[in-house]
Amino acid sequence: MDAVLFGVFAAGVQEYLRRVMGTVAAGAATRSAGAVPAEVARLAAAWRALLRQHALGPDGRCVVCGEASRTRDGVARWLPRRRPAGLCTVWQVAVAYFIRQLPGVDP
């Protein structure tokens, strides 16, 4: 994956998460603090942590995603080789839900 394109996607996803947190913070200021803002904050933090783990490596591919491979003893082991080029599935989901407009959703 091209580092510039990945940077655009990463910036867009992070901006979306910042906007969500700003909306929650503004809503919490106008009403009593409840469980919803705290849960949204936890979800945003979880997404940020997950996306940090799936950062691009020097080869332009996800450093985490790999392919399970059978060894001689028949046990599946994760090996970080043959990683597919492009966005890993974690980033594909993040871009699809946080940057692209989903069908039937008003802006």
C-alpha distances in whole Angstrom, upper triangle without the diagonal:
4,6,9,7,7,10,12,11,12,15,16,16,18,21,21,22,25,26,27,29,30,32,33,35,36,38,39,41,43,44,45,42,41,39,36,35,34,33,30,30,29,27,25,25,24,21,20,21,18,15,16,16,13,11,8,10,11,9,5,6,9,12,15,14,15,18,21,23,27,29,32,34,32,31,27,25,22,20,16,16,14,11,9,6,4,7,10,13,14,12,12,16,16,14,17,19,19,18,18,22,23,26,29,29,30,28
4,6,5,6,9,10,11,12,14,16,17,18,20,21,23,24,26,27,29,30,32,33,35,36,38,39,41,43,44,45,42,42,40,37,35,35,34,31,30,30,28,26,26,25,22,21,22,20,17,17,18,15,13,10,11,11,10,7,9,12,15,17,17,19,21,25,27,31,32,36,38,36,34,31,29,25,23,19,19,18,15,13,10,8,10,13,16,17,14,15,18,17,15,18,21,20,18,19,23,24,27,30,29,31,28
4,6,5,6,9,10,10,12,14,15,16,18,20,21,22,24,26,27,28,30,31,32,34,36,37,38,41,42,43,40,40,38,35,34,33,32,29,28,28,26,24,24,23,20,19,20,19,15,15,16,14,11,8,10,9,10,7,9,11,14,17,17,19,22,26,28,32,33,37,38,37,35,31,29,25,23,20,20,19,16,15,12,10,11,14,17,17,14,15,18,17,15,19,21,19,18,19,23,25,28,31,30,31,28
4,5,5,6,9,10,10,12,14,15,16,19,20,21,22,24,26,27,29,30,31,33,35,36,37,39,41,42,39,39,38,35,33,33,32,29,28,29,27,24,24,24,21,19,21,20,17,17,19,16,13,11,13,13,13,10,13,15,17,20,20,22,26,29,31,35,37,40,42,40,38,35,32,29,27,23,23,22,19,18,15,12,13,16,19,18,15,16,19,17,15,18,20,18,16,18,22,24,27,30,28,29,26
4,5,5,6,9,10,11,13,14,15,17,19,20,21,23,25,26,27,29,30,32,33,35,36,38,40,41,38,38,36,34,32,32,31,28,27,28,25,22,23,23,20,19,20,19,15,16,18,15,13,11,14,15,14,11,12,14,17,19,19,21,24,28,30,34,36,39,41,39,37,33,31,28,26,23,23,21,18,16,13,10,10,14,16,16,12,13,16,14,12,15,17,16,13,15,18,21,23,26,25,26,24
4,5,5,6,8,10,11,12,14,15,17,18,20,21,23,24,26,27,28,30,32,33,35,37,38,39,36,36,34,31,29,29,28,25,24,25,22,20,20,20,16,15,17,16,12,13,14,12,9,8,11,13,13,9,10,11,14,16,16,18,22,25,28,31,33,37,38,36,34,30,28,25,23,20,20,20,16,15,12,9,8,11,13,13,9,11,14,12,10,14,16,14,13,15,18,20,23,26,25,26,24
4,5,5,6,8,10,10,12,14,15,16,18,20,21,22,24,26,27,28,30,31,33,35,36,37,35,35,33,30,28,28,27,24,23,24,22,19,19,20,17,15,17,16,12,13,15,13,10,10,13,14,15,11,13,13,16,18,18,21,25,28,31,34,36,40,41,39,37,33,31,27,26,23,23,23,19,18,15,13,12,14,16,15,12,14,16,13,12,16,17,15,13,16,19,22,25,28,26,26,23
4,6,5,6,9,10,10,12,14,15,16,18,20,21,22,24,26,27,29,30,31,33,35,36,34,34,32,30,28,28,27,24,23,24,22,19,20,21,17,16,18,18,14,15,18,15,13,13,16,17,18,14,15,16,18,20,21,23,26,30,33,36,38,42,43,41,39,35,33,29,29,25,26,25,21,20,17,14,12,15,17,16,12,13,15,13,10,14,15,13,10,13,16,19,22,25,23,23,20
4,5,5,6,9,10,11,12,14,15,17,19,20,21,23,24,26,27,29,30,32,33,35,32,32,30,27,25,26,25,21,21,22,19,16,18,18,14,13,16,15,11,13,15,13,12,12,16,17,17,14,14,14,17,18,18,21,24,27,30,34,36,40,41,39,36,32,31,27,26,23,24,23,19,18,15,12,10,12,13,12,9,10,11,9,7,10,12,10,8,10,14,16,19,22,20,21,19
4,5,5,6,8,10,11,12,14,15,17,18,20,21,23,24,26,27,29,31,32,33,30,30,28,26,24,24,23,20,19,19,17,14,15,15,12,10,13,12,9,10,13,11,9,10,14,16,17,14,14,13,15,16,17,20,24,27,30,33,35,39,40,38,35,32,29,26,25,22,24,23,20,18,16,13,11,13,14,12,9,11,12,9,8,12,13,10,10,13,16,18,22,24,22,23,20
4,6,5,6,9,10,10,12,14,15,16,18,20,21,22,24,26,27,29,30,32,29,29,28,25,23,23,23,20,19,20,18,14,15,17,14,12,15,15,12,12,16,14,13,14,17,19,20,16,17,16,19,20,21,24,27,30,33,37,39,43,44,42,39,35,33,29,29,26,27,27,23,22,20,17,14,16,17,15,12,14,15,11,10,14,14,11,10,13,16,19,22,25,22,22,19
4,6,5,6,9,10,11,12,14,15,16,18,20,21,23,24,26,27,29,30,28,28,27,24,22,23,22,18,18,19,17,14,16,17,13,12,16,16,12,14,17,16,15,16,19,21,22,18,19,18,20,21,22,25,28,31,34,38,40,44,44,42,39,36,34,30,30,27,28,28,24,22,20,17,14,16,17,15,11,13,13,10,8,11,11,8,6,10,12,15,19,21,18,18,16
4,5,5,6,9,10,11,13,14,15,17,18,20,21,23,25,26,27,29,26,26,24,21,19,20,19,15,15,16,13,11,12,13,10,9,13,12,9,12,15,13,13,15,19,21,22,18,18,16,19,19,19,23,26,28,32,35,37,41,42,39,37,33,31,28,28,25,27,26,23,21,20,16,13,14,14,12,9,11,10,7,7,10,9,6,6,10,13,14,18,20,18,19,16
4,5,5,6,9,10,11,12,14,15,16,18,20,21,23,25,26,27,24,24,23,20,18,18,18,14,13,15,13,9,11,12,9,8,11,12,9,11,14,14,13,15,19,21,22,19,19,17,19,19,21,24,27,30,33,37,39,42,43,41,38,34,32,29,29,26,28,28,24,23,22,19,16,17,17,14,12,14,14,10,10,13,12,9,10,13,16,18,22,23,20,21,18
4,5,5,6,9,10,10,12,14,15,16,18,20,21,23,25,26,24,24,23,20,18,19,19,15,14,16,15,11,13,15,12,11,15,16,13,15,18,17,17,19,22,24,25,22,22,21,23,23,24,28,31,33,37,40,42,46,46,44,41,38,36,32,33,30,31,31,27,26,25,21,18,20,20,17,15,16,16,12,12,14,13,9,9,13,15,17,21,22,19,19,16
4,5,5,6,9,10,11,12,14,15,16,18,20,22,23,24,22,22,21,18,16,17,16,13,13,15,13,10,12,14,11,11,15,15,13,15,18,18,18,20,23,26,27,23,23,21,23,23,24,27,30,33,36,39,42,46,46,43,41,37,35,32,33,30,32,31,28,26,25,21,18,19,18,16,14,15,14,10,10,12,10,6,7,11,12,14,18,19,16,16,13
4,5,5,6,9,10,11,12,14,15,16,18,20,21,22,20,19,18,15,13,14,13,10,9,11,9,6,9,11,9,8,12,13,12,13,16,16,17,19,23,26,27,24,23,21,22,22,23,27,29,31,35,38,40,44,44,42,39,36,34,31,31,29,31,31,27,26,25,22,19,19,18,15,14,16,14,10,12,14,11,8,10,14,15,16,20,21,18,18,16
4,5,5,6,9,10,10,12,14,15,17,19,20,21,19,19,19,16,13,14,15,11,10,13,12,8,10,13,12,10,14,16,14,15,19,19,19,21,24,27,28,25,25,23,24,25,26,29,32,35,38,41,43,47,47,45,42,39,37,34,34,32,34,34,30,29,28,25,22,22,22,19,17,19,18,14,15,17,15,11,13,16,17,19,23,24,20,20,17
4,5,5,6,9,10,10,12,14,15,17,19,20,18,19,19,16,13,15,15,12,11,15,13,10,13,16,14,13,17,18,17,18,22,22,21,24,27,30,31,28,27,26,27,27,28,32,35,37,40,44,46,50,50,47,44,41,39,36,37,34,36,36,32,31,30,26,23,24,23,20,19,20,18,15,15,17,14,11,12,15,15,17,21,21,17,17,14
4,5,5,6,9,10,11,12,14,16,17,18,16,16,15,12,10,12,12,8,9,12,10,8,11,13,12,13,16,17,16,18,21,21,22,24,28,31,32,29,28,26,27,27,27,31,34,35,39,42,45,48,48,46,43,39,38,35,36,34,36,36,32,31,30,27,23,23,22,19,18,19,17,14,15,16,13,10,13,15,15,17,20,20,16,16,14
4,5,5,6,9,10,10,12,15,15,16,14,14,14,12,8,10,11,7,6,10,10,8,10,13,12,12,15,17,17,18,21,22,22,25,28,31,32,29,29,26,27,27,28,32,35,36,40,43,45,49,48,46,43,40,38,35,36,34,36,37,33,32,32,28,25,25,24,21,20,22,19,16,18,19,16,13,16,19,19,20,24,24,20,20,18
4,5,5,6,9,10,11,13,15,16,14,16,16,14,10,13,14,11,10,14,14,11,13,16,16,15,18,20,20,21,24,25,24,27,30,33,35,31,31,29,30,30,31,35,38,40,43,46,48,52,52,50,47,43,42,39,40,37,39,40,36,35,34,31,27,28,27,24,22,24,22,19,20,21,18,15,17,20,20,21,25,24,21,20,17
4,5,5,6,9,10,11,13,15,13,14,15,12,9,12,13,10,11,14,14,12,15,18,17,17,20,22,21,23,26,26,26,29,33,35,37,33,33,31,32,31,32,36,39,40,44,47,49,53,53,50,47,44,43,40,41,39,41,41,37,36,35,32,28,29,27,24,23,24,22,19,20,21,17,15,17,19,18,20,23,22,18,17,15
4,5,5,6,9,10,11,12,10,11,11,8,6,9,10,7,8,12,12,11,13,16,16,16,19,21,21,22,25,26,27,30,33,36,37,34,33,31,32,31,32,36,38,40,43,46,48,52,51,49,46,43,41,39,40,38,41,41,37,36,36,32,29,29,27,24,24,25,22,19,21,22,18,16,19,21,20,21,24,23,20,19,18
4,5,5,6,9,10,11,9,11,12,11,7,10,12,10,9,13,14,13,14,17,18,18,20,22,22,23,26,27,28,31,34,36,38,35,35,32,33,32,34,37,40,42,45,48,50,54,53,51,48,45,43,40,42,40,42,43,39,38,38,34,31,31,30,26,26,27,25,22,23,24,21,19,21,24,23,25,28,27,23,23,21
4,5,5,7,9,11,11,13,15,13,10,13,15,13,13,16,17,16,18,21,21,21,23,25,25,26,29,30,30,33,36,39,41,37,37,35,36,35,37,40,43,45,48,51,53,57,56,54,51,48,46,43,45,43,45,45,41,41,40,36,33,33,32,29,28,29,27,24,25,26,22,20,22,24,23,25,27,26,23,21,19
4,5,5,7,9,9,10,12,10,8,12,13,12,13,16,17,16,18,21,21,21,24,26,26,27,30,31,32,35,38,41,42,39,38,36,37,36,37,41,43,44,48,51,53,57,56,54,51,48,46,44,45,43,46,46,42,41,40,37,34,34,32,29,28,29,27,24,25,26,22,20,22,24,23,24,26,25,22,21,19
4,5,5,6,5,8,10,9,7,10,12,11,12,15,16,16,17,20,21,21,24,26,26,27,30,31,32,35,38,41,43,40,39,36,37,36,37,41,43,44,48,51,53,56,56,53,50,47,46,43,45,43,46,46,43,42,42,38,35,34,33,30,29,31,28,25,27,27,24,22,25,27,26,27,29,28,25,24,23
4,6,7,8,11,14,13,10,13,16,15,14,18,19,19,20,23,24,24,26,28,29,29,32,34,34,37,40,43,44,42,41,38,39,38,40,43,46,47,51,54,56,60,59,57,53,50,49,46,48,46,48,49,45,45,44,41,37,37,36,32,32,33,31,28,29,30,27,24,27,29,28,29,32,30,27,26,24
4,7,9,11,15,14,12,15,17,16,17,20,21,21,23,25,26,26,29,31,31,32,35,36,36,40,43,45,47,44,43,41,42,41,42,46,48,49,53,56,58,62,61,59,55,52,51,48,50,48,51,51,47,46,46,42,39,39,37,34,34,35,32,29,31,31,27,25,28,30,28,29,31,30,26,25,24
4,6,8,12,11,11,13,16,16,16,19,21,21,22,25,26,26,29,30,31,32,35,36,37,40,43,46,48,45,44,41,42,41,42,45,48,49,52,55,57,61,60,57,54,51,50,48,50,48,51,51,47,47,46,43,39,39,37,34,34,35,32,30,31,31,28,26,29,31,29,30,32,30,27,26,25
4,6,10,11,10,12,15,15,16,18,20,21,22,24,26,26,28,30,31,32,34,36,37,40,43,46,48,45,44,41,42,40,42,45,47,48,52,54,56,60,58,56,53,50,49,47,49,47,50,51,47,47,47,44,40,39,38,34,34,36,33,30,32,33,29,27,30,32,31,31,34,32,29,28,28
4,7,8,7,8,11,12,12,15,17,17,18,21,22,23,24,27,28,29,31,33,34,37,40,43,45,42,41,38,38,37,38,42,44,45,48,51,53,56,55,53,49,47,46,43,45,44,47,48,44,44,44,41,37,36,35,31,32,33,30,28,30,30,27,25,28,30,30,30,32,31,28,28,27
4,6,6,7,9,11,12,13,15,16,18,19,21,22,24,25,27,28,30,31,33,37,39,43,44,41,40,37,37,35,36,40,42,43,46,48,50,54,52,50,47,44,44,41,44,42,45,46,43,42,42,40,36,35,33,29,30,32,28,26,29,29,25,24,27,30,29,28,31,30,27,27,26
4,6,5,6,9,10,11,12,14,15,16,18,20,21,22,24,26,27,29,31,34,37,40,42,39,37,34,34,32,33,37,39,39,43,45,47,50,49,47,43,41,40,38,40,39,42,43,39,39,40,37,33,32,30,27,28,29,26,24,27,27,23,23,26,28,27,27,29,28,26,26,26
4,5,5,6,9,10,11,12,14,15,17,18,20,21,23,24,26,27,29,32,35,39,40,37,35,32,33,31,32,35,37,38,42,44,46,50,48,46,43,40,39,37,39,38,41,41,38,37,37,35,31,30,28,24,25,26,23,21,24,23,20,19,23,24,24,23,26,25,22,23,22
4,5,5,6,9,10,11,12,14,15,16,18,20,21,23,24,26,27,31,34,37,38,35,34,31,32,30,31,35,37,38,42,44,46,50,49,47,43,41,39,37,39,37,40,41,37,37,37,34,30,29,27,24,24,26,23,20,23,23,20,18,21,24,23,23,26,26,22,23,22
4,5,5,6,9,10,11,12,14,15,16,18,20,21,23,25,26,30,32,36,37,35,33,30,30,29,30,33,36,36,40,42,44,48,47,45,41,39,37,35,37,36,39,39,36,36,36,33,30,29,27,23,24,26,23,21,23,24,21,19,23,25,25,25,28,28,25,26,25
4,5,5,6,9,10,10,12,14,15,16,18,20,21,23,25,28,31,34,36,33,31,28,28,26,27,31,33,33,37,39,42,45,44,42,38,36,35,32,34,33,36,37,33,33,34,31,27,26,24,21,22,23,20,18,21,22,18,17,21,23,23,23,26,26,23,24,23
4,5,5,6,9,10,11,12,14,15,16,18,20,21,23,26,29,32,34,31,29,26,27,25,26,30,32,33,37,39,42,45,44,42,39,36,35,32,34,33,35,36,32,32,32,29,25,24,22,19,19,21,18,16,18,19,15,14,18,20,20,20,23,23,20,21,20
4,5,5,6,9,10,11,12,14,15,16,18,20,21,25,28,31,32,30,28,25,26,25,26,29,32,33,37,39,41,45,44,42,39,36,34,32,33,32,35,35,32,32,32,29,25,24,23,19,20,22,19,16,19,20,17,15,19,21,22,22,26,26,23,24,22
4,5,5,6,9,10,10,12,14,15,17,18,20,24,26,30,31,29,27,24,24,22,24,27,29,30,34,36,38,42,41,39,36,33,31,29,31,29,32,33,30,30,30,28,24,23,21,18,19,21,18,16,19,20,17,16,20,22,23,23,26,27,24,25,24
4,5,5,6,9,10,10,12,14,15,17,19,22,25,28,29,27,25,22,22,21,22,25,27,28,32,35,37,40,40,37,34,31,30,27,29,28,30,31,27,27,28,25,21,20,18,15,16,17,15,13,16,17,14,13,17,19,20,20,23,24,21,23,22
4,5,5,6,9,10,11,12,14,15,17,20,23,26,28,25,23,20,21,20,21,25,28,29,33,36,38,41,41,39,35,32,31,28,29,27,30,30,27,27,26,24,20,19,18,14,14,17,14,11,14,16,13,11,15,17,19,19,23,24,21,22,20
4,5,5,6,9,10,11,12,14,16,19,22,25,27,24,23,20,20,19,21,24,27,28,32,35,36,40,39,38,34,31,29,26,28,26,29,30,26,27,27,24,21,20,19,15,15,18,16,13,16,18,16,14,17,20,22,22,26,27,24,26,24
4,5,5,6,9,10,11,13,15,18,21,24,25,23,21,18,18,16,18,21,24,25,28,31,33,37,36,34,31,28,26,23,25,23,26,27,24,24,25,23,19,17,16,12,14,16,14,12,16,17,15,14,17,20,22,22,25,27,24,26,25
4,5,5,6,9,10,11,12,16,19,22,23,21,19,16,17,15,16,20,22,24,28,31,33,36,36,34,31,28,26,23,24,22,25,25,22,22,22,19,16,14,13,10,10,13,11,8,12,14,12,11,14,17,18,19,22,24,22,23,22
4,5,5,6,9,10,11,14,17,20,22,19,18,15,16,15,17,20,23,25,29,32,34,37,37,35,32,29,27,24,24,22,25,26,22,22,22,19,16,15,15,11,11,14,13,10,13,15,14,12,15,18,20,21,25,26,24,25,23
4,5,5,6,9,10,14,16,20,21,19,18,14,14,13,15,19,22,23,26,29,31,35,34,33,29,26,24,21,22,20,23,24,21,22,22,20,17,15,15,12,12,16,15,12,15,18,17,15,18,21,23,24,27,29,27,29,27
4,5,5,6,9,13,15,19,20,18,15,12,12,10,12,15,18,20,23,26,28,32,32,30,27,23,21,18,19,18,20,21,18,18,19,17,14,12,12,8,9,13,12,10,13,16,15,14,17,19,22,22,25,27,25,28,26
4,5,5,6,10,13,16,17,15,13,10,11,10,12,16,19,21,24,28,29,33,33,32,28,25,23,19,20,18,20,20,17,17,17,15,11,10,11,7,7,11,11,8,11,14,14,12,14,17,20,20,24,26,24,26,24
4,5,5,9,11,15,16,14,13,10,10,10,13,16,20,22,25,28,30,33,33,32,29,26,23,20,20,17,20,21,17,18,18,16,13,13,14,11,10,14,14,12,14,17,17,16,17,20,23,24,28,30,28,29,27
4,6,9,11,14,16,14,12,9,8,7,10,13,16,18,21,25,26,30,30,28,25,22,19,16,16,14,17,18,15,16,17,16,13,11,13,10,11,14,15,13,16,18,18,18,19,22,25,25,29,31,29,31,30
4,7,9,13,13,11,9,5,6,6,7,11,14,17,20,23,25,29,29,28,25,21,19,15,15,13,15,16,12,13,13,12,9,8,10,7,8,11,12,11,13,16,17,16,17,20,23,23,27,29,28,30,28
4,6,10,11,9,8,6,6,8,10,13,17,19,22,26,27,31,32,30,28,24,21,18,17,14,16,17,13,14,13,12,10,9,12,10,9,13,14,13,14,17,18,17,17,20,23,24,28,31,29,31,29
4,7,8,5,5,5,6,9,10,13,16,19,22,25,27,30,32,30,28,24,22,18,17,13,14,15,11,12,10,10,9,9,13,12,10,13,16,15,15,18,20,19,19,21,24,25,29,32,30,32,30
4,5,5,5,6,5,9,11,12,16,19,21,24,25,29,30,29,27,24,21,17,15,11,12,14,11,12,11,12,12,12,15,15,14,17,19,18,19,22,23,22,22,24,28,29,32,35,34,36,34
4,5,7,9,9,13,14,15,18,21,23,26,27,30,32,31,29,26,23,20,17,13,14,15,13,14,12,13,14,15,19,18,17,19,22,21,21,24,26,25,25,27,30,32,35,38,37,38,36
4,6,9,9,13,13,13,16,20,21,24,25,28,30,30,28,25,22,19,16,12,12,12,10,11,9,11,12,13,17,18,16,18,21,21,21,24,26,25,25,26,30,31,34,37,36,38,36
4,7,9,12,12,13,17,20,22,26,27,30,32,31,29,25,23,19,17,13,13,13,10,10,8,8,9,11,15,15,13,15,18,18,17,20,22,22,21,22,26,27,30,33,32,34,32
4,6,9,8,10,13,16,18,22,24,27,29,27,25,22,20,16,14,10,10,10,7,7,6,7,7,8,12,12,11,13,16,16,16,18,21,21,20,22,25,26,29,32,31,33,32
4,6,6,8,12,15,18,21,23,27,28,26,24,20,18,14,13,9,11,11,8,8,8,8,7,6,10,10,9,12,14,14,15,17,19,19,19,21,24,25,28,31,30,32,31
4,6,8,12,14,17,20,21,25,26,25,22,19,16,12,11,8,10,12,9,11,11,12,11,10,12,12,12,15,17,17,18,20,22,22,22,24,28,28,31,34,33,35,33
4,6,10,12,15,18,20,23,24,22,20,16,14,10,10,7,10,12,9,11,13,13,12,9,11,10,12,14,16,16,18,20,21,21,22,24,27,27,30,33,32,34,33
4,7,10,13,16,18,22,23,21,18,15,13,9,9,7,9,10,7,8,11,11,10,7,9,9,11,13,14,15,17,18,20,21,22,23,26,26,28,31,31,33,32
4,7,9,13,15,19,20,18,16,12,10,7,6,5,6,7,5,8,11,13,12,9,11,12,14,15,17,19,20,21,23,24,25,26,29,28,31,34,34,36,36
4,6,10,12,16,17,15,13,10,8,6,6,7,7,7,7,9,13,15,15,12,13,15,17,17,19,21,22,23,25,26,27,28,31,30,32,35,35,38,37
4,7,10,13,14,11,10,6,5,4,6,9,9,10,11,13,16,18,18,15,15,17,20,20,21,23,25,26,27,29,30,30,33,32,34,37,37,40,40
4,6,10,11,9,8,5,5,6,7,10,10,10,12,15,18,21,21,18,19,20,23,23,24,27,28,29,31,32,33,34,36,35,37,40,40,44,43
4,7,8,5,6,5,6,9,10,13,13,14,16,18,22,24,25,22,22,24,26,27,28,30,32,32,34,36,37,37,40,38,40,43,43,47,46
4,5,5,6,6,7,10,10,14,14,15,18,20,24,27,27,24,25,26,29,29,31,33,34,35,37,38,39,40,43,41,43,46,46,50,49
4,5,8,10,11,14,14,18,17,19,21,24,27,30,31,28,28,30,33,33,34,36,38,39,40,42,43,44,46,45,47,50,50,53,53
4,6,9,10,14,15,19,19,21,23,26,29,32,32,29,29,30,33,34,34,37,39,39,40,42,44,44,47,45,47,50,50,53,53
4,6,9,13,14,18,18,19,21,24,27,30,30,26,26,28,31,31,32,34,36,36,38,40,41,41,44,42,44,47,47,50,50
4,6,10,12,16,17,18,20,22,26,28,28,24,24,25,28,29,29,31,34,34,35,37,39,39,42,40,42,45,45,48,48
4,7,9,13,14,15,16,19,22,24,24,20,20,22,25,25,26,28,30,30,32,33,35,35,38,36,38,41,41,44,44
4,6,10,11,14,14,17,21,23,22,19,19,20,23,24,25,27,29,30,31,32,34,35,37,36,38,41,41,44,44
4,7,9,11,11,14,17,19,19,15,16,17,20,21,22,23,25,26,28,29,30,31,34,33,36,39,38,41,41
4,6,8,9,13,16,18,18,15,17,18,20,21,23,24,26,27,29,30,31,32,35,34,37,40,39,42,41
4,7,7,10,13,15,15,13,15,16,17,19,21,22,23,25,27,27,28,29,32,32,35,38,37,40,39
4,5,9,11,14,15,14,16,18,19,20,22,23,24,26,28,29,29,30,33,33,35,39,38,41,40
4,6,9,12,14,13,15,17,18,18,21,23,23,24,27,28,28,28,31,31,33,37,37,39,39
4,6,9,10,9,12,14,14,15,18,19,19,21,23,24,24,25,28,28,30,34,34,36,35
4,6,8,8,10,13,13,13,16,17,17,18,21,22,22,22,26,25,28,31,31,34,33
4,7,8,11,13,12,12,16,17,16,18,21,21,20,21,24,25,27,31,30,32,31
4,6,9,11,9,9,13,14,13,14,17,18,17,17,21,21,24,27,27,29,28
4,6,8,6,6,10,10,9,11,14,15,14,15,18,19,21,25,24,26,25
4,5,5,6,9,10,11,12,14,15,16,16,20,20,22,26,25,27,26
4,5,5,6,9,10,10,12,14,15,15,18,17,20,23,22,25,25
4,5,5,6,9,10,11,12,14,15,17,17,20,23,22,24,24
4,5,5,6,8,10,10,11,12,16,16,19,22,21,23,22
4,6,5,6,9,10,10,11,14,13,16,20,19,21,20
4,6,5,6,8,10,10,12,12,15,18,17,19,19
4,5,5,6,8,9,12,12,16,18,16,19,17
4,6,5,5,6,10,11,14,17,15,17,16
4,6,6,5,8,8,11,14,13,15,15
4,6,6,7,7,11,13,11,14,13
4,6,8,9,13,15,12,14,12
4,7,9,13,15,13,14,11
4,6,9,12,10,12,11
4,6,9,7,8,8
4,6,6,9,9
4,6,9,11
4,6,10
4,6
4
